[in-house]
Amino acid sequence: MITATEPRVTADGRYSVSQTCTALGIHRNTLHRYTELGLIKCGFRRETARKFYKGSEIVRFWRAQL
């Protein structure tokens, strides 16, 4: 279940998978499923190819779930 309070993130910030899960109050498997379904978009770091989520995307996704 997604958190009832709006995530406190910086719009321009980049957040890791675990940070995004904490902000939204969901499990990483749930975040992965939402990403695969295209409900939330991620980027990839050039150096490590790890996923990141922009703060603005986290808030946009949270507001869409209301």
Secondary structure, 3 states (H helix, E strand, C coil): CCCCCCCCCCCCCEECHHHHHHHHCCCHHHHHHHHHCCCCCCEECCCCCCEEEEHHHHHHHHHHCC
